Amino acid sequence: MTLGFDTASDWGCLGLCEDEVTLAEFGWQVGRNHAEQFVPALAETISRLGRTPAEIDLIAVGCGPGSYTGIRIGLAMGEALSIALDRPLTGVPTLAALAQNAAGYPGPVCAALAARRGEVYAAVYKGGMELIPTAIFTPENLRVVLADLDRERPLLLGSGAERLRAGSGDALHTWVPGEINLPRGAAVARLGAAAPGRPARPIYLRPTEAEARAGKCGRPA
């Protein structure tokens, strides 16, 4: 049984899978207060299945990009569970897991999360393969990138999709509604089980505020 979870965005999620079958999922939207929700959500989800934490064989955690605080919380919880249960921990890119919501779509899938300053974190996948690696884009720049995908009609999903949709029309893109835009713990679990040796390291695409301030002030030699 694999536990997968992600707290890199405002929407937290966890899921339990076994032999690629989703056993249970739980999601919550509480901004950045994921630490307060995760443990009760995990306990309730496992209890409803009639299982125990000791039956977890692998722990998979979303590594971002996203909120620095959310990513750190997720990695800290993953490490704590790994130590407490004596189980391996593996990392999963948040955007790769989000793109799994569109599994089976024949064209490119652009998974995008809203970032600060009106930008988006995004990556493009097709058939489970990464076409464009995770990076930070302005909506305008990402529209140009997507327009160059050999005239294929990309599907956009995630919290950053609305920023791309504004002012672009529907001529070049396909949009998905509602909950399909939300991260899913089961997707994190399945990707983690498929690549259990991936290090659980944070994916940061810009310096933290503290690093930025240190850079402005100058670093000690």
Secondary structure, DSSP 8 states (H G I E B T S, - for coil): -EEEEE-SSSEEEEEEEETTEEEEEEEEE-TT-HHHHHHHHHHHHHHHHT--GGG--EEEEE--SS-HHHHHHHHHHHHHHHHHHT--EEEE-HHHHHHGGGTT-SS-EEEEEE-GGG-EEEEEEETTEEEEEEEEE-HHHHHHHHHTSTT---EEESTTHHHHHTTT-SSS-EE--GGGGS--HHHHHHHHHHSTT-------SS--HHHHHHHHH----
